[in-house]
């Protein structure tokens, strides 16, 4: 049975599934609060992170607030951005 996570979570079942997959509470909530049909149609045209420069990755990590970014390699920045 799905637990009720309160009014801030729109899709409790999806939220629990995402948390079981290891996603953070913040990321699971963002996804669970997006209409499933709308989320499936979204998608940008941005190149993959591997095509970004390290400076661009660093700036994006700074925007998001990833800590320890100044000591990260390009691969570590990519991993941190993908798993935020």
C-alpha positions as protocol buffer text, in pm:
chain_id: "A"
residue {
  index: 1
  type: UNK
  ca { x: 0 y: 0 z: 0 }
}
residue {
  index: 2
  type: UNK
  ca { x: 130 y: 343 z: -93 }
}
residue {
  index: 3
  type: UNK
  ca { x: 208 y: 581 z: 192 }
}
residue {
  index: 4
  type: UNK
  ca { x: 59 y: 932 z: 182 }
}
residue {
  index: 5
  type: UNK
  ca { x: 348 y: 1181 z: 169 }
}
residue {
  index: 6
  type: UNK
  ca { x: 125 y: 1484 z: 221 }
}
residue {
  index: 7
  type: UNK
  ca { x: -10 y: 1750 z: -13 }
}
residue {
  index: 8
  type: UNK
  ca { x: 336 y: 1850 z: -140 }
}
residue {
  index: 9
  type: UNK
  ca { x: 372 y: 1518 z: -330 }
}
residue {
  index: 10
  type: UNK
  ca { x: 120 y: 1478 z: -612 }
}
residue {
  index: 11
  type: UNK
  ca { x: 197 y: 1116 z: -707 }
}
residue {
  index: 12
  type: UNK
  ca { x: 283 y: 915 z: -395 }
}
residue {
  index: 13
  type: UNK
  ca { x: 322 y: 586 z: -584 }
}
residue {
  index: 14
  type: UNK
  ca { x: 573 y: 730 z: -830 }
}
residue {
  index: 15
  type: UNK
  ca { x: 757 y: 910 z: -548 }
}
residue {
  index: 16
  type: UNK
  ca { x: 802 y: 587 z: -352 }
}
residue {
  index: 17
  type: UNK
  ca { x: 919 y: 403 z: -662 }
}
residue {
  index: 18
  type: UNK
  ca { x: 1180 y: 668 z: -736 }
}
residue {
  index: 19
  type: UNK
  ca { x: 1301 y: 669 z: -374 }
}
residue {
  index: 20
  type: UNK
  ca { x: 1332 y: 287 z: -389 }
}
residue {
  index: 21
  type: UNK
  ca { x: 1554 y: 335 z: -695 }
}
residue {
  index: 22
  type: UNK
  ca { x: 1786 y: 547 z: -482 }
}
residue {
  index: 23
  type: UNK
  ca { x: 1687 y: 898 z: -592 }
}
residue {
  index: 24
  type: UNK
  ca { x: 1710 y: 1182 z: -345 }
}
residue {
  index: 25
  type: UNK
  ca { x: 1392 y: 1314 z: -185 }
}
residue {
  index: 26
  type: UNK
  ca { x: 1427 y: 1638 z: -382 }
}
residue {
  index: 27
  type: UNK
  ca { x: 1470 y: 1470 z: -720 }
}
residue {
  index: 28
  type: UNK
  ca { x: 1194 y: 1215 z: -655 }
}
residue {
  index: 29
  type: UNK
  ca { x: 956 y: 1495 z: -552 }
}
residue {
  index: 30
  type: UNK
  ca { x: 1034 y: 1700 z: -865 }
}
residue {
  index: 31
  type: UNK
  ca { x: 960 y: 1403 z: -1088 }
}
residue {
  index: 32
  type: UNK
  ca { x: 654 y: 1285 z: -893 }
}
residue {
  index: 33
  type: UNK
  ca { x: 503 y: 1633 z: -908 }
}
residue {
  index: 34
  type: UNK
  ca { x: 526 y: 1646 z: -1288 }
}
residue {
  index: 35
  type: UNK
  ca { x: 234 y: 1508 z: -1489 }
}
residue {
  index: 36
  type: UNK
  ca { x: 350 y: 1176 z: -1639 }
}
residue {
  index: 37
  type: UNK
  ca { x: 220 y: 1263 z: -1985 }
}
residue {
  index: 38
  type: UNK
  ca { x: 386 y: 1603 z: -1989 }
}
residue {
  index: 39
  type: UNK
  ca { x: 717 y: 1470 z: -1858 }
}
residue {
  index: 40
  type: UNK
  ca { x: 734 y: 1209 z: -2132 }
}
residue {
  index: 41
  type: UNK
  ca { x: 691 y: 1472 z: -2402 }
}
residue {
  index: 42
  type: UNK
  ca { x: 955 y: 1707 z: -2266 }
}
residue {
  index: 43
  type: UNK
  ca { x: 1310 y: 1701 z: -2374 }
}
residue {
  index: 44
  type: UNK
  ca { x: 1566 y: 1953 z: -2472 }
}
residue {
  index: 45
  type: UNK
  ca { x: 1808 y: 1982 z: -2756 }
}
residue {
  index: 46
  type: UNK
  ca { x: 2110 y: 2046 z: -2537 }
}
residue {
  index: 47
  type: UNK
  ca { x: 2418 y: 1840 z: -2623 }
}
residue {
  index: 48
  type: UNK
  ca { x: 2522 y: 1567 z: -2382 }
}
residue {
  index: 49
  type: UNK
  ca { x: 2741 y: 1670 z: -2091 }
}
residue {
  index: 50
  type: UNK
  ca { x: 3039 y: 1496 z: -2253 }
}
residue {
  index: 51
  type: UNK
  ca { x: 3031 y: 1761 z: -2525 }
}
residue {
  index: 52
  type: UNK
  ca { x: 3034 y: 2050 z: -2275 }
}
residue {
  index: 53
  type: UNK
  ca { x: 3357 y: 2217 z: -2169 }
}
residue {
  index: 54
  type: UNK
  ca { x: 3472 y: 2177 z: -1810 }
}
residue {
  index: 55
  type: UNK
  ca { x: 3410 y: 2549 z: -1755 }
}
residue {
  index: 56
  type: UNK
  ca { x: 3050 y: 2514 z: -1875 }
}
residue {
  index: 57
  type: UNK
  ca { x: 2997 y: 2212 z: -1651 }
}
residue {
  index: 58
  type: UNK
  ca { x: 3144 y: 2403 z: -1357 }
}
residue {
  index: 59
  type: UNK
  ca { x: 2910 y: 2698 z: -1418 }
}
residue {
  index: 60
  type: UNK
  ca { x: 2607 y: 2469 z: -1436 }
}
residue {
  index: 61
  type: UNK
  ca { x: 2714 y: 2297 z: -1113 }
}
residue {
  index: 62
  type: UNK
  ca { x: 2750 y: 2641 z: -954 }
}
residue {
  index: 63
  type: UNK
  ca { x: 2396 y: 2737 z: -1065 }
}
residue {
  index: 64
  type: UNK
  ca { x: 2256 y: 2421 z: -908 }
}
residue {
  index: 65
  type: UNK
  ca { x: 2464 y: 2455 z: -592 }
}
residue {
  index: 66
  type: UNK
  ca { x: 2675 y: 2140 z: -611 }
}
residue {
  index: 67
  type: UNK
  ca { x: 2935 y: 2153 z: -335 }
}
residue {
  index: 68
  type: UNK
  ca { x: 3299 y: 2061 z: -394 }
}
residue {
  index: 69
  type: UNK
  ca { x: 3277 y: 2146 z: -765 }
}
residue {
  index: 70
  type: UNK
  ca { x: 3608 y: 2336 z: -771 }
}
residue {
  index: 71
  type: UNK
  ca { x: 3801 y: 2018 z: -694 }
}
residue {
  index: 72
  type: UNK
  ca { x: 3611 y: 1798 z: -942 }
}
residue {
  index: 73
  type: UNK
  ca { x: 3736 y: 1665 z: -1273 }
}
residue {
  index: 74
  type: UNK
  ca { x: 3519 y: 1691 z: -1583 }
}
residue {
  index: 75
  type: UNK
  ca { x: 3393 y: 1334 z: -1533 }
}
residue {
  index: 76
  type: UNK
  ca { x: 3313 y: 1402 z: -1168 }
}
residue {
  index: 77
  type: UNK
  ca { x: 3121 y: 1718 z: -1264 }
}
residue {
  index: 78
  type: UNK
  ca { x: 2921 y: 1520 z: -1518 }
}
residue {
  index: 79
  type: UNK
  ca { x: 2840 y: 1254 z: -1259 }
}
residue {
  index: 80
  type: UNK
  ca { x: 2742 y: 1516 z: -1000 }
}
residue {
  index: 81
  type: UNK
  ca { x: 2514 y: 1696 z: -1248 }
}
residue {
  index: 82
  type: UNK
  ca { x: 2345 y: 1376 z: -1358 }
}
residue {
  index: 83
  type: UNK
  ca { x: 2285 y: 1255 z: -1005 }
}
residue {
  index: 84
  type: UNK
  ca { x: 2174 y: 1582 z: -847 }
}
